[in-house]
Amino acid sequence: MSDTTTRDTVILGSGCSGLTAAIYTARANLKPLVLEGHEPGGQLSITTLVENFPGWPEGVQGPQLIENMKQQATRFGAELRMAHLTGVDLTKAPYVLHVGKDVIHTRTLIIASGASARWLGLPSEQALIGHGVSSCATCDGFFASGKEIAVIGGGDSAMEEAIFLTRFATKVTLINRTERFRASKIMLERAMAHPQIEFLTNTTVEEVLGVEEKDVKGLRLKNQATGAESILPVSFMFLGIGHSPNATAFRGILDLDDDGYIKTTNNVFTTHNGQILPGVFACGDIQDRRYRQAITAAGSGCMAALEVEKYLEQFGH
């Protein structure tokens, strides 16, 4: 099957950046097609209360915020399709997208497929995401106020999260599966010197307790050297083991950094061998490894949409 017409723009991803891009391009009468991807709604779809998105003084549930954005985009004519990219040809315009057995041609492409948080993969952990298990200290640290919490990881991300969370938590236990840390010397020393941070090494999380109560009650830990198990009573578990950008389809096609994030210049312009690829833009967490916030993702989605409008003007669209 193939779309018989060439689209003005296709947006990959339906999180904050993709849906903001959809709202803007739809209002510009570009009739965007949004491919929702593997994780429709992005990371907000598994988030509970969002208190730092402007305009919601009492906060808003993550899935509700995404649903509102979808309704806003479709109101202006955006088309949302439950599908994900399986192949792409960006060697010449119009660009060719393979979506399962379908083929779609488009003059412009907005890549907003995000980055997926890395998890431990425990059933109990997955059951408690948004109920005391989080991959974003900046998003959810406030909810840990006055509580004892755990941070999992041994790299710079884990050290940064642990130090940040001392603003809220009474005690932070940093759990690393080995005795060696991937963190830089300065970040490790800073975390070790903090009076509110304790370290557990050679330790893995075997189970997150509190599934029945839908609230984290503690962690069942295992010492990898002795095999001994113990219970650590905490009220929150934060994952500090990084994110994986959903950009594998663009390996060798667009310039990626060492961790697989799409490189951009002037905020949202993609490149190939250092040269700007006309009409192809990236926004949100797939190219932002620093901030990773809903509001910054939305902002970059707006930028990408405005660049699409400007690019298409030269063709009379």
N, C-alpha and C positions, 0 to 999 in steps of 0.2 A: 504494500500500500504506500502511496506517496501523496503528499499534499500537492494539489494541482497548481496552487498559487505560491508565489514567493512572499514570505512574511516580511514585514518591515522590521520586526524584532522578535526574538525569542529569549526568554529569561529562564535560566537554569537555577532552580531552587525556590522555595516558598517560605523562607524565614523572613526576618525583618528587612534585610537588604533587598531580597528578591521581590517581596510584596510592595515595598516602597517604590522600587523601580517600576513595578507594574502599575501602581496608582498614577505615577507621573506620566509614563508613556501612554497609558490608556486615556488620560485627560488630554493628551496631545493628539488623540485620535489615531494612534499607531496600532491599535488592536493587538496588543502583545499576547503571545502564547506563553504561559508559564508552565514549565514542566516541574511538577512538585518534588520529584526526586525520591531517594530512599527514605529520607526522614521528613515527610511533609510537615511544614511548620518550623523545621529546624529545632535548635536546642530549647527554644521557648515552649515548644509543645510538650516538653517533659519538665517544665518549671512550674512551681505552684505560684506563690504570690510574688509579683513584680512591683517593687515600691519605688524604683528609681527611673521609671519612664515618665517624662514630663506629661502633665495633663491628667494624671490619675492621683489625686490627693490622698485617697484611701488605698491606693494600690490596685492592681488588677491581676487576675489569674493569667499565667502565661498563655494557655490555650485560648482563653477568651480574647486576649490581645491579638493573637494571630487570626482568630476567626473574624474579628472586627476588620482587620486589614484586608482579609480575603473579600469580605462583603464590599468594602470600599473600592477595591480594585475591580471587581466584577460589575459593580454599579456603573463604572465608567467604560466598560466594554472589554476588560481583560478576560481571556479564556484560560481557565486552569485545567490542566490535564494530569491525571495520576499516571506518571511515567517518568523514566529516567534515561539519561543519555547512555548509549552503548558504543557509539563511535562518532567521529567528527572529522570533517575535511575542511581545513581553513586555508588551503593553498590558493584558492581563488574565490572571488565573490560572484554570485551569492554563495554563502557558505552552506555546507551540507551537514545535516545532523541525522544520525541514525538513532532511532528510538525504538528498540525492539526490532520488529520487522518493518516499521514505518520509516520513511525518508522525508525530512523536512528541509526546505530551502529558506534561507533567511538572509536579509541584507545586513543585519546587525545581530550581535549576540552579547547578552549580559550574563556573565558567569557569577552566580550568587549561591553556589552549592555548599558553602560553609565548611566548617571543620567539626569533626565529631570528637567529643571528649573520650579519652581512653579510660576504660573502667577495668576493675579487677575481674569482672565476669562472674561474680557470685550471684546465684539466684536471690539471696537475701538482700544483696546490695541493689540489684535491679528493682526489687519490690519496694525499696525505700527511697528511691530517687525522688527528690522533692519533699521528702518527709524526714529530713535529717541527714540524707546523703546528698552531697553536692559536688560539682566539679568547678564551681566558681566562687571563690572567696569574696571577690568584690561584690558579687550579686547577693550573696546570702550570709555574709559575715555578721550583719546586724542581728540576724535571728539567733545567733549563737551568744548573744550578750549574757554575761553572768554565768556561763556554762563551761564545763570541761569538755574539750573536743579533741579529735585526732586528725592529723594530716598524714596522708600516705604518699611516700615518694622520697627520692634522694637527690634530685636535681635542683637547679636554680628555681624552677617553678615552685617546688615544694617548700624551699626555704623562704621565698618571697611570700607565699600564702601563709606559712606559719607565722612569720613576723607580722604581717598585716593583721592576722586574726587575733593577735595579742591585744589589739585595741578593744576587742569585745569579750573574748573568752577569759576566764579566770586562769585556765591552764591549757596549754597545747602540748599534746604528745605527738611527736613526729616519728612515724614508723617506717623503717627502711628494711627491705628484705635481705640485704647483705650488710657487711661491716664497711664496705666502701661506698663513697658518695660520688655521684656524677657532678655535684654542684661545684661551682668555682670556689676557690679557697676563701675569698673575701665574703661570699654569701654564707658559706658553711660556718666560718668563724663568727659572723654576725648572729646567726641563729643560735649557735652553741653558747654564745655569751649572754643570751637573753634569759633573764631569771624566770620567765613564765613558760619557757619551752624545755621540755624533757625529750630525750632521745631513746628510742628502742630500736636496736639493730639486730640483724639476723632474725627478723620477725616478720611473719606474714599474717594477714587477716584471713581466717578460715570461715567466719560467719559474722554477719551483722545482726545483732539481736534486736528484737522489737517488731518483727514483721506483723505479728497478730495485732499489736497495738497501733500499727502504722506510725511508729515513732521510735527513733533510734534509742536503745536502752544501754547498749554497750557493744564491745567487739570480743569475739572469741579468737584469741591469738595463738600462734604456734611458734616456738623458738626453733629455728632451723638447725641450730647446733646440737640441742639436747632432745628435741622432739616434744618437750614439755608444753602443755597447753595452759592458758590462763584467760581470765576474763578482765577486760579493761572497761570500767564503767564510764562511758562518755555519752553525750547527748547529740553529738554531731560528728560526721565523718566527711572530711573534704579530700577529694582526690587531687593530687598535685603531680600526676604522671603524664601531663601534657595532652595535646590534641593531635588528631590526624586530619590534615586538609583533604577534602574530597575532590582531588584534582588529578587522580591517576589517568583519567581519559585524555589529559592534556600533556602528559609526559612526552617530551620530544617534539611537541607542537608549539607550546608556549614556554617562555623562560620561567623556570621554577627555582626557588632557593634550595638549600641543602636539605631542608626538612619537607619539601614538597609543596610549599605555599607558592601561589602564583605571584611573580614579581610584577609590580605596576610602577609606572612613572606618572607624574602629575596626578596622583591619587588613584585613578582607575584605568589608565591606559595600559593594555597588555603589550608585551613585546615578544619577538622571536629573533634570536641571535642579536639581541640588543636594539632591534629596530621595531618601532611601533607597528602593531598589526591593526590596520584601519578597520573601524567598525566593531572591534571586539574589546569588551570592557569587563573588568572583574571588580567586585565589591563585596563588602562584608568580611566574614571570618576566613574566607578562602585566601584573602590577601592581607588580612590584618591579624598578625600574631601578637600584637602589643596590647590593644585595648579590649577587643572581644566583648563589647557591650551592645545591647539591643539598640541603643540610641546612636552609637557610632556606626553600626551596621546600616541602620535606616538612613543616616546621613550620606554614607557612601553610595547607597542605592539611589538616592536622589541625584548625586553627582553623575553616576553612570547613565541614568535616564536622560539628564539634560545634555550629556555628551552625545547620546544616540540621536536626540532631536536635532542637535546642531550638525551632526554628521549627515543625517538624511536630508537636511535642507538643500544640500548641494545637488541632490538628485530630484528635487522638486517634490519631496514628501513632507 
